Amino acid sequence: MLFSGRANRGLAARIADRLDVTLGQVSTKTFANGEVYCRYGESVRGADVFIVQPTCGNVSEGLSSNDALMELLVMVDAAVGGSAHRVVAVTPWYGYSRQDKKSAPREPISARLVAHMLEAAGIDRILTMDLHAGQIQGFFQKPCDHMTAMFILTQYFTDLGLDDLVVVAPDAGRVKLNKRFASKMGADLAILNKERPAQQQAEINYVIGDVRGKTALIVDDIIDTAGTLRAAAEAVREAGARRVYVAATHGLFSGNAFENLVAGGFEQVVVTDTVPLPPGAPDFIKVLSVADLLTSSIRQIFTDGSVSDVFGGENQLF
């Protein structure tokens, strides 16, 4: 049985269509005092329950990222209380994933906390995609199936047939991912030297590698406020790049992200539908669907098949 929270109903509907099932009946709402409520409208006893709920905000539903997380938790608890056989959280965007370690004294490791909360609620496994850090998988005692959108993105840019392509890693932490991305594309690799003077602020000092006269493709896992991308675009253009494209799995587009992307002068920004696209998006943002990948993975989980076969065993990027 497949159910959807309010975070990304569109993605859930596309998965249901490919699975040839009907989305289950569930009532979800937020009370006037901000508390989240859910109730399943049909029996889940003995069923394998898959809950599609990335822990992101959704402007059209009036949902914040914390609301989405709480809604997922109560949906899991309600399914467990309804005697479901297995409960699987389909959470392609895993919120709080950037808080995966202590960067300063007395900070929480929030990604670990979220894992503990989901397991306490009663999940039997989690299906997620392109985690910000691979070690987040180790925060779970239950199985964590880690998908990747890399093959969707590389295929898209291969089909574009861009000339003199160089893949650009926005910082040292993304080098391994970008190296594999460049290898798939048969492209060169460049690296940006990035520093963060404060949270959600980025400064690019210089470019390591040759981008002069070439088409730069900046690859990252997340686009949030797009401050890093704006600084990266300025840096690669100063280094001589002719055109700049962007590829990322999760397009959060928070704050003044759209303004930063417009100022960056990108040819195209390509993301997936793990997170719903907010209203007012510029025309140069292209959204690719991960519904086929998630559908294949759900089928494999339901039939006790091999999830890694979906990617030929190449879904470990870190």
N, C-alpha and C positions, 0 to 999 in steps of 0.2 A: 504494500500500500504506500502511495506517495502523497505526501502532504507538503504544503507550503506555508511559511510564515509571510509576514508583510514586507520583508526586506527586498525580495526580488521575485515577485510572482511571475513576471515575464519569463525568466529563466526556468522556473518550475514548470510552467505551461509547455515550454519547448521540450523539456525532458519528458514530460507526460505524453506528449504527442509522439515522440520517437519510441517510447516504451509501449505505445498503444494501450495506455491505461488512462483512467479518468482521475484527475486530482481529487483526493479525498476531501470530505466535508469537515471543515474545522472553522470555528468562530474565534476570531482574535480581535481584541480591542484594548484601548487604553482608557482607564477610568479618569474622571475629572481630577483626581489627586495624583495622576501620573503612574498608578500601578497598572501592570500588564496582566491581561486575562486571556485564557484560551479554553476551549472545550471542543472535543471531537464530536462530530455529528453522526458518527456511525461506529460500530464496534470495531476495535482493533485487536481483540483477543486472539492470540495465537498467530498474529501476522508479523511479517518482517516490515517494520515501519521505517520509511526513509523520509527524513524531514529536510527539505531544501530551505536553508536559511543562512546566507552569508551574514556575518555580524557587522553590517554596514548600515548607515542611515539611508532613509528613503524619503526625500522631500515630499513627493506626491502622496505618501501615506502618513506624513507627519511623524515619522519614526526616526529617532536618533540611533546612533550605533549602540549605545547602552540599552536602549529599548529593545533593539534587535537581539542583543545577547540575552537579555532577561526573557524575551519571548521564546527564544530557542530553549532556554532552561525549563520554562514552564510547559512547553510542548513535549519535551522529553519526559518530564515528570508525569504529565498526564497520560502519555503512552505507556509508561512503565506501570502506572496505577491502573491502567485499563487492560493489563495482562498481555501486552504485546510480546511476541516471541523474541524479537530482536529490535533494537532501536538504533538506527544509524543516522548520525548528523551529517548531512551533505552541506558542508560549509566551505565553498570554494575560496571565499575571502575570510581569512582567520583574523579577526580583530585583535588588537593589542600585540600583534606579531613583532612590531618593532621594539617592544619592551621585553626582549628575550634575555637580557643580562643586566648586571649593574654597571652603569657607566659612571656613576658617582656614588659616594657613600650614602647609605640610608634610602636608597631607591628600591622600589619593589621590582620583582621579576614578574610582571603582569601576565605575560604569555603563559607562564607556568601556572599562575593562579587560575586563568581561564580554563586550562586543561583540567585542573583539579575540580573546578566547578562543574564542568560538563560530565566528568566521570561520577561525581557525587550525585548529579541529577539522574544518572542511570544509563548513559550511552553504552552500547556494546562495541561501537567502533566509530571512527570519524573519517570522512572523505573530504580532503581539502586540496588546494591547488597553489603551487608556486609560493610556498612559505617564504617569508622574508629571511629566515635563517633555518637551515636544515636541522639544527639541533632541537628545534621545537618538537620534532617527532618524539624525542626522548623524554618529553614532559608527560607523555601519556603512558599509562599502564595497559590501556586497551589498544587494539590495532589502529594504526594511523596510516591510511592509504593516501600517498602523496602524488597528486597528478601534476602535469606540467602543460602549459600552453605553448611551449617553445616550438613544437612542430607545426602548430597552426600558424604562428607568426612567421617562422622561417619560410614556410610554403607561400604565404601571402607575398612576402618581399621577393622571393625567387620569381614568382609569377609577374611581378612588376618589371623585372629585367633591368634593374638600375645599373648604370655604368660606373666603373671606378668606385665601387662601394667599399667603405671602411666602417667596421662596427666599432662604436665608441663606448667604453665602459665609463659610467659617470663617477665611479670611485673605485678604490682598490678592493672593496668588499664584493663588487660585482664582476671582478675580472674573470673568475672561473666560468660563470654563466655566459659572459660575453665571448670568451674564448671558444666555447662550444657552439655558441650562436654563429660566430664568424666561420668556424670550421664547417658547419652545415651549409653556410651560404657560399663558401669558397672565397671569403673576403679577408682583407687585412684587419688588424686589430690596433686600436689606439686606446689610451687610458687618460682620464682626466685626474689631475691632482686636486682633490676637494678637501676643504676644511669647513667645519661647522662652528662658527663663533657662538652660536646659541641654537636651541632646538628650533627646527623648521626654518633655519637660515643656512645658506650655503654660499661659499666663496670658491671659485675655481681659479687656481693660480697659474697653471700651465697645462699644455697638452703633451703627453708622451706618445710619440708616433707621428707618422706623416699623414696629414689630411688635406694638404694643399692641392687644390684643383679637383678634389674628389667629392663624392656624395657621402655625407656622414649619417650613420644610423645609430642613434643613441638608444641603447637597450637597458631597461630597468624592470624591476618587478612591480613597482608601485608609482603612480603619479598622484601626489596629494595636493599640495598648494602649487606645484610646478615651479617653485623658486629655483630648485636645482637645475631643472631643464632650461629655464631662461638663462641662467648663468652659463650652463654648458653650451647653449647655442651661441652665445656671445663669444665664448672662448674658442670654439672650433671655427667660427667665421673669422675671427682675428688671426687664426692659424692658417687661413686660406681655403676653407671648405666652400664648395660652390652651393650645395644644397644641404638641408638638414631634415632628416626624418626621425620619428620617435616610435619605439615599440615598447609596450608594457602590458603585463597581464591585468593588473588591477587599476582601473581608472577611478580613483576616489573623487578627484576634482573638488577639493574643499577650499573654502575661503575665496581668494582672488585668483584661483587657478586658471580660469578662462582668460582673464586679463593677461596673466603671465605668458600663456601659450600664444596669444595673439601678438604680444610684444616680442616673443621669441622668433617669429617669422618662419614657422615650420611649414614645410611642404605638406606633410600629413602626420597626424598623431594616431597611431593604431593601438587600440586596447581591446579587451574582451568583455563579455557581458557577465563576468562574475559579480560585478556591481552595476546597478542600474545607472544609466546616464542621466545626470541632472538636467533640468530644463535650461535652455539658453546656451547650449553647447555650440561652438563654432562649427562651420560646415566642414573644416578640414579634419575633424575627428571621425575616424572610422572604427566601427565596433564589429568585431568578429565573435561568433558564438562558440562557446565551449560545451554546448548542450550535447553534441555527439560524443565527446570524450566522457562526460559525466554519465551519459546513458550507458555507454559500453562498460564503464566501471561499475555502475549499479547492477547491471546484468551479471557481471562476473561475481560480485559479492553475493547476490541473491542465489546464484547457482553454485556457490562455493568454488568458482573457477579462479584463474590466476589474473589478478589485477595488473601485474607487471607485463603480462602479454599484450595489454592494450598499447604499451609503448615499446614493446620489444625489449623490456628490461632497462630502458634508458630514461627512467623518470627520476633518477637520483642526480641532481645537478650540482650538489654542493661538495 
